[in-house]
Amino acid sequence: MTNHEQLILAISLSAGYCVWIVCLAIRQWSKKQQQNHIPENGYLIAYASQTGTAKQLAEQQAHQLADKYPIKLASLDEISLDILSKVTQAMFIVSTYGNGEPPDNGRRFSLALKRFLQDKKDHLLTSLSYRVIALGDSQYPQFCQFGDELNTTLHALGARRVQRLQRIDRADSQALIRSAAEHSEQQRSPSVWRVIARKQLNQGQGRELVEVTLAAEHSLPHWQAGDILDVQPHNSRQAIADWLKSHQIAPHTPIVINGMPQPIEQVLQVRKLDKLADSQGLSDQVRNLPLLPLRSYSVASVPAENALKLIVRKQYSGHGTPGLGSGWLTTFAQSDDLFCGYLKDNPTCHITANETPLLLIGAGSGLAGLRAQILQRISRNSDADIWLIFGEQTSQSDDVLASSMADWPSTSLQLTINKAFSRTEQGQYVQHILTEQADHIRNFVDRGAQIYVCGSFKGMGEAVHSTLQQVLGEDLLDDLLTQHRYHRDTY
């Protein structure tokens, strides 16, 4: 090739590269414009959701209001305050995360709102009429705190409330969640499952960690790593038999549900076995028994495995009886017992950048989410570095990684593992490894790494977040949240 031909080739390649960059910029600009566009006389429905429930409720509301208004559905972090100032009608459906904090896809919006309030811009949102629906768990002292703060701040900035703040307690929201699942944009209606295998990953009794394999009764639905399964637990057959005996009721006594008679032992599968009064008819009393609450679990598998797996810590009551959800999945459900599960899309924990390094941090049953993320990388033929930091109590009885990894497909995965065991002389936790490896953590992040944390929020999740703030700095960690490079699947 002559010098002249080389020059022409170089110019052509440079021009092609410039065109590619311009196309990317136009695409990003177009996407941003589309995100910020609110239809004329439109109705904004904005959500902040850590585990997907608030998102599903927002999708349900959008479905119900679509006949009346042009709808704009978006997460809070997709809405700028400049755009919000031009909106006339909005509904905010938000959950509370951690110690009264906004979910990760609402943090940036919340901080911006507070800054405007501090700057005394109390007329910013005078054209806005709004309502707030707040989701929370009344077992925690910060019940619906973020929704409460959002409601107060919007009003302080001049917006007009059209309804009082509506608080929804997780314990009382089962019917609402079921209904919302049917209107999810992913069309994830309830699936029917059965337990087909169990494998205890650790040794000993009292805190068993069990890998539970579920088969779909019909076609296997789609999900991806980071998604959540809300399980409808059942009472054990023995508990139902004992209850019927105590009330002197025959198991096949018919109870009419939605116009159809069903045996009472079947109706009682998903209802609290409360004591009946003598003043009402049997059918009315049984129908009025509360439904058992759903239990949420991080999915531990990928669809390529042709089964859905969970990793469940078996819980016990003070009387030594197994917990409601964990007892059903790890002990009582038999292979012919069918039960409902509601797959929830959980975009805050989706990792789409498969060619970047991945830092996985977790403990205990958090192995579920970590396992799914690793197997998703394998199924997508990624050869990017993965660094797994995992904690349990003792190396003698709780080295669960070997048990879990035994059935993984063989691969040339670039996987580095650090284990922390808390019940040792050193008493090491995963956050201690983060501190010890601070320079390597910073280097990993500088290389573009994604960070995914899975496990209990209390203890592990709080400590990991605090340590990452120290290692990386609060500003950088907030930037990683905004860039969707820091994912918290904690519960």
C-alpha positions in Angstrom: 0.0 0.0 0.0 1.4 3.4 -1.1 1.7 6.3 1.3 -1.1 8.0 -0.6 -3.4 5.0 -0.1 -2.5 4.8 3.6 -3.4 8.5 4.0 -6.8 7.9 2.3 -7.5 4.9 4.5 -6.6 6.8 7.7 -8.8 9.7 6.6 -11.7 7.3 5.9 -11.3 5.6 9.2 -11.2 8.9 11.1 -14.3 10.2 9.3 -16.1 6.9 10.0 -15.2 7.2 13.7 -16.4 10.8 13.8 -19.7 9.8 12.2 -20.1 7.0 14.8 -19.5 9.5 17.7 -22.0 12.0 16.2 -24.6 9.2 15.9 -24.1 8.1 19.5 -24.5 11.7 20.6 -27.7 12.2 18.6 -29.0 9.0 20.0 -28.3 10.0 23.6 -29.8 13.5 22.9 -32.9 11.9 21.4 -33.3 9.5 24.3 -33.0 12.3 26.8 -35.6 14.4 24.9 -38.0 11.5 24.9 -37.5 10.9 28.6 -38.1 14.6 29.4 -41.2 14.9 27.1 -44.5 15.2 28.9 -47.5 15.1 26.6 -49.8 18.2 26.5 -52.4 17.9 29.3 -50.5 14.7 30.2 -50.5 12.9 33.6 -47.1 12.1 35.1 -46.8 8.9 37.1 -43.3 8.7 38.7 -42.0 5.9 40.9 -39.1 5.2 43.1 -38.7 1.4 43.7 -35.9 -0.6 45.2 -37.4 -4.1 44.6 -39.9 -3.4 41.9 -43.2 -3.3 43.8 -43.7 0.5 43.5 -42.8 0.2 39.8 -45.5 -2.4 39.3 -48.1 -0.3 41.2 -47.1 2.7 39.0 -47.7 0.5 35.9 -51.1 -0.5 37.2 -52.1 3.1 37.8 -50.9 4.0 34.3 -53.0 1.3 32.8 -56.1 2.5 34.7 -55.7 6.2 33.8 -54.7 5.7 30.2 -58.2 6.1 28.9 -58.5 9.6 30.6 -55.0 11.1 30.0 -51.9 10.9 28.0 -49.6 9.1 30.4 -45.9 9.7 31.1 -44.5 6.8 33.2 -41.0 7.2 34.6 -38.7 6.6 37.5 -38.0 9.7 39.7 -34.4 9.9 38.5 -35.7 10.2 34.9 -37.6 13.4 35.8 -35.8 16.8 36.0 -37.2 19.5 38.2 -37.3 21.8 35.2 -39.7 19.4 33.5 -41.7 18.9 36.7 -42.2 22.6 37.0 -44.2 22.4 33.7 -46.4 19.5 34.7 -49.9 20.1 35.9 -50.9 16.6 37.2 -48.7 14.0 38.8 -48.8 10.9 41.0 -45.8 9.7 42.9 -45.6 6.1 44.0 -42.5 5.6 46.2 -41.1 3.1 48.6 -38.8 3.7 51.5 -35.4 2.0 51.6 -33.0 1.3 54.5 -33.2 3.8 57.3 -35.8 6.0 55.8 -33.9 6.7 52.6 -35.2 7.0 49.0 -34.7 4.0 46.7 -31.6 4.2 44.6 -33.6 5.4 41.5 -35.0 8.3 43.6 -31.9 9.6 45.4 -30.8 12.1 42.8 -34.3 13.6 42.5 -34.7 13.7 46.3 -31.4 15.6 46.7 -32.3 18.1 43.9 -35.7 18.7 45.5 -34.1 19.4 48.9 -31.6 21.8 47.3 -34.5 23.8 45.8 -36.2 23.9 49.1 -33.1 25.2 50.8 -32.8 27.9 48.2 -36.3 28.9 49.2 -37.8 28.4 45.7 -41.2 27.9 47.2 -43.1 28.8 44.0 -41.2 26.4 41.7 -44.2 23.9 41.4 -47.2 26.1 41.7 -48.7 24.7 38.6 -48.6 21.1 39.9 -51.4 19.2 41.4 -50.2 15.9 42.9 -50.7 12.9 45.2 -48.2 10.6 46.8 -48.7 6.9 47.5 -46.1 5.6 49.9 -45.1 2.0 50.4 -43.4 0.7 53.5 -43.2 -1.9 56.2 -44.7 -0.9 59.6 -42.3 -3.3 61.3 -39.6 -0.6 60.8 -39.6 2.7 62.6 -39.1 4.7 59.4 -42.4 3.5 58.0 -43.0 5.3 54.7 -40.6 8.0 55.7 -39.4 8.9 52.1 -43.0 9.1 50.9 -43.8 11.4 53.8 -40.8 13.6 53.1 -41.6 13.8 49.4 -45.2 14.7 50.1 -44.1 17.5 52.5 -41.4 18.9 50.2 -43.6 19.0 47.1 -46.1 21.0 49.1 -43.4 23.3 50.4 -42.4 24.1 46.8 -45.9 25.3 46.0 -47.5 22.2 44.6 -51.1 21.5 45.5 -52.1 18.2 47.1 -55.3 16.7 45.6 -55.3 13.8 48.1 -53.8 13.1 51.5 -50.7 10.9 51.6 -51.7 7.3 51.2 -49.5 4.9 53.2 -49.5 1.2 52.1 -48.1 -1.3 54.6 -46.6 -4.4 53.0 -48.4 -6.6 55.5 -51.8 -5.3 54.2 -51.0 -5.0 50.5 -51.2 -8.5 49.3 -54.2 -8.1 47.1 -52.9 -4.8 45.7 -49.6 -6.4 44.8 -51.3 -9.3 43.1 -53.4 -7.0 41.1 -50.4 -4.8 40.1 -48.5 -7.8 38.9 -51.1 -8.4 36.3 -50.7 -4.9 34.8 -46.9 -4.9 34.8 -45.4 -3.7 31.5 -43.5 -7.0 31.4 -46.8 -8.8 31.6 -45.6 -10.9 34.4 -48.8 -12.4 35.6 -48.7 -15.0 38.4 -46.8 -18.1 37.6 -47.6 -21.5 39.1 -44.6 -23.4 40.7 -43.7 -26.6 42.5 -40.6 -27.5 44.5 -38.7 -30.2 42.7 -35.4 -30.3 44.6 -33.7 -29.0 47.8 -30.0 -29.0 48.7 -28.7 -27.8 52.0 -25.6 -25.8 51.3 -24.2 -25.7 54.9 -24.0 -28.1 57.8 -25.8 -28.2 61.1 -29.3 -27.3 62.2 -30.9 -24.1 63.3 -29.8 -21.8 60.5 -29.9 -24.0 57.4 -29.1 -22.4 54.0 -31.0 -24.2 51.4 -30.9 -24.1 47.6 -34.5 -24.6 46.4 -35.2 -25.5 42.8 -38.6 -24.6 41.4 -40.2 -25.9 38.2 -42.9 -23.9 36.4 -46.2 -25.7 36.0 -46.6 -24.2 32.5 -44.0 -22.5 30.3 -40.9 -21.1 32.1 -41.3 -17.3 32.3 -38.4 -14.9 31.5 -36.3 -13.1 34.1 -32.8 -11.9 34.4 -30.2 -11.7 37.2 -31.3 -9.2 39.9 -35.0 -10.0 39.6 -37.2 -11.0 42.5 -39.8 -13.7 43.1 -42.7 -13.0 45.5 -43.8 -16.3 46.8 -47.3 -17.1 48.1 -46.5 -19.5 51.0 -49.0 -22.1 52.1 -49.8 -23.4 55.5 -48.5 -26.9 56.1 -50.9 -29.8 55.7 -50.4 -30.7 59.3 -51.2 -27.1 60.5 -54.5 -27.1 58.4 -55.5 -30.6 59.8 -54.9 -29.4 63.4 -56.9 -26.2 62.8 -59.8 -28.1 61.3 -59.7 -30.6 64.1 -59.7 -27.9 66.8 -62.8 -26.3 65.1 -64.5 -29.7 64.5 -64.8 -29.1 60.8 -64.6 -31.8 58.1 -61.7 -31.2 55.5 -64.1 -31.4 52.5 -66.6 -28.9 53.9 -67.5 -26.6 50.9 -66.7 -22.9 51.1 -67.9 -20.7 48.2 -65.1 -18.5 46.8 -66.0 -16.2 43.8 -69.2 -18.2 43.2 -67.4 -21.6 43.2 -67.5 -24.1 46.1 -64.1 -25.3 47.2 -63.1 -27.7 50.0 -62.2 -25.8 53.1 -58.8 -27.5 53.4 -57.9 -26.0 50.0 -59.2 -22.5 50.9 -57.2 -22.5 54.1 -53.9 -23.2 52.3 -53.2 -19.4 51.8 -55.1 -17.9 54.7 -54.1 -17.2 58.3 -55.4 -19.9 60.6 -57.0 -17.5 63.1 -59.6 -18.6 65.6 -63.2 -18.4 64.3 -66.0 -16.7 66.2 -69.4 -18.3 66.8 -71.6 -15.4 65.7 -71.1 -15.7 61.9 -71.6 -18.3 59.2 -68.7 -20.5 58.5 -68.3 -19.5 54.8 -68.2 -15.8 55.6 -65.7 -16.3 58.4 -63.3 -18.4 56.3 -63.5 -15.9 53.4 -62.6 -13.1 55.8 -59.5 -14.8 57.1 -56.5 -12.7 56.0 -54.4 -14.0 53.2 -50.9 -15.1 54.1 -48.3 -12.4 53.3 -46.1 -12.8 50.3 -42.4 -13.5 50.9 -39.8 -12.0 48.5 -36.6 -13.8 47.4 -33.8 -12.8 45.1 -33.7 -15.2 42.1 -30.6 -17.3 42.2 -30.6 -18.7 38.7 -30.9 -17.7 35.0 -33.4 -19.0 32.5 -30.6 -21.0 30.7 -30.7 -23.4 33.6 -34.4 -24.3 32.7 -35.4 -23.9 36.4 -35.8 -21.1 38.9 -33.6 -21.4 42.0 -33.8 -19.6 45.3 -31.3 -19.7 48.2 -33.3 -19.5 51.4 -32.2 -19.2 55.0 -34.6 -21.3 57.1 -36.1 -19.1 59.8 -37.5 -20.2 63.1 -40.0 -18.7 65.5 -39.4 -18.4 69.2 -41.2 -21.7 69.7 -38.9 -23.4 67.2 -41.4 -23.8 64.4 -40.2 -22.9 60.8 -41.0 -19.5 59.5 -43.8 -18.9 57.1 -42.1 -18.5 53.7 -38.8 -20.3 54.5 -40.6 -23.2 56.2 -42.9 -23.7 53.2 -40.0 -23.6 50.7 -37.4 -25.6 52.6 -39.6 -28.1 54.5 -43.3 -28.3 53.9 -43.9 -28.0 50.1 -44.2 -31.4 48.5 -43.6 -32.1 44.9 -47.3 -32.1 44.1 -48.1 -28.9 45.9 -48.7 -26.0 43.5 -48.3 -22.4 44.6 -48.2 -19.0 43.0 -45.1 -16.8 42.5 -45.0 -13.3 41.2 -41.8 -12.5 39.2 -40.8 -8.8 39.7 -38.7 -6.9 37.2 -36.0 -5.2 39.3 -34.1 -2.8 37.0 -32.0 -1.2 39.8 -30.2 -4.6 40.0 -29.9 -5.4 36.3 -26.3 -5.3 35.0 -26.3 -5.0 31.2 -22.6 -4.0 30.8 -21.3 -7.6 30.6 -17.8 -6.8 29.4 -16.9 -4.6 32.4 -15.3 -6.0 35.6 -17.8 -7.0 38.3 -17.4 -6.7 42.0 -19.8 -8.9 43.9 -20.3 -8.5 47.7 -22.6 -10.5 49.9 -23.3 -12.8 52.8 -25.6 -15.6 53.8 -28.7 -15.9 51.6 -27.3 -13.0 49.5 -25.5 -15.8 47.7 -28.7 -16.1 45.6 -28.2 -12.8 43.8 -24.4 -13.3 43.5 -24.9 -16.7 41.9 -27.4 -15.3 39.4 -25.1 -12.5 38.3 -22.1 -14.9 37.8 -24.2 -17.4 35.8 -25.6 -14.6 33.7 -22.1 -13.6 32.8 -21.3 -17.2 31.9 -24.5 -17.5 29.8 -23.5 -14.4 27.9 -19.9 -15.6 27.3 -18.4 -12.7 29.1 -14.7 -13.1 30.0 -14.5 -9.9 32.1 -13.0 -10.2 35.6 -15.3 -11.0 38.5 -14.3 -10.5 42.1 -16.5 -12.2 44.7 -16.3 -11.2 48.4 -18.6 -13.5 50.4 -19.2 -13.9 54.1 -20.6 -16.5 56.5 -20.0 -17.6 60.1 -17.5 -20.5 60.1 -15.3 -22.2 57.6 -16.1 -25.6 59.1 -19.9 -25.6 58.6 -20.6 -22.6 56.3 -18.2 -22.8 53.4 -21.3 -22.8 51.1 -19.6 -21.6 47.9 -18.2 -25.0 47.1 -21.6 -26.6 47.5 -23.3 -24.0 45.3 -20.6 -23.9 42.6 -20.5 -27.7 42.2 -23.2 -27.6 39.5 -22.1 -24.5 37.7 -21.1 -25.1 34.0 -17.4 -25.5 33.4 -15.9 -22.3 32.1 -12.7 -20.2 31.9 -14.4 -17.6 34.0 -12.0 -15.0 35.5 -13.2 -15.4 39.0 -11.4 -14.2 42.2 -12.9 -15.2 45.5 -12.3 -13.8 49.0 -14.2 -15.4 51.9 -14.8 -13.8 55.3 -15.9 -15.9 58.3 -17.2 -14.0 61.3 -17.2 -16.7 64.0 -13.4 -17.1 64.1 -10.7 -15.7 66.3 -10.3 -12.8 63.9 -14.0 -12.3 63.4 -13.7 -11.1 59.8 -16.7 -9.7 57.9 -16.9 -8.7 54.2 -16.4 -5.0 55.0 -13.1 -5.8 56.6 -11.9 -7.3 53.3 -13.1 -4.1 51.5 -10.9 -2.0 53.9 -7.9 -4.3 53.5 -8.3 -4.3 49.7 -9.1 -0.6 49.4 -6.4 0.1 46.8 -7.5 -2.8 44.7 -11.2 -1.8 45.0 -10.4 1.7 43.8 -8.4 0.3 40.9 -11.2 -2.1 40.0 -13.7 0.8 39.9 -11.3 2.9 37.8 -11.4 0.1 35.3 -15.2 0.6 35.0 -16.3 -2.1 37.4 -19.9 -2.6 38.3 -20.6 -3.2 42.1 -23.4 -5.5 43.2 -24.3 -6.1 46.9 -26.7 -8.8 48.0 -27.9 -9.9 51.4 -29.3 -8.5 54.6 -29.6 -4.7 54.8 -29.2 -4.7 58.6 -25.6 -5.4 59.5 -24.0 -6.5 56.2 -25.7 -4.0 53.8 -25.2 -1.0 56.1 -21.6 -1.9 56.9 -20.7 -2.5 53.2 -22.2 0.8 52.1 -20.5 2.7 54.9 -17.1 1.1 54.1 -17.5 1.8 50.3 -18.1 5.5 51.2 -14.8 5.5 53.1 -12.9 3.6 50.4 -14.3 5.4 47.4 -15.6 8.7 48.8 -19.3 9.6 49.2 -19.4 11.7 46.0 -17.9 8.9 43.8 -20.3 6.3 45.3 -23.3 8.6 44.6 -22.0 9.0 41.1 -21.8 5.2 40.7 -25.5 5.0 41.9 -26.5 7.6 39.4 -24.6 5.8 36.6 -26.2 2.5 37.5 -22.9 1.0 38.4 -23.6 0.4 42.1 -26.5 -2.0 42.7 -28.0 -2.8 46.1 -30.1 -6.0 46.4 -30.5 -5.8 50.2 -33.5 -6.7 52.3 
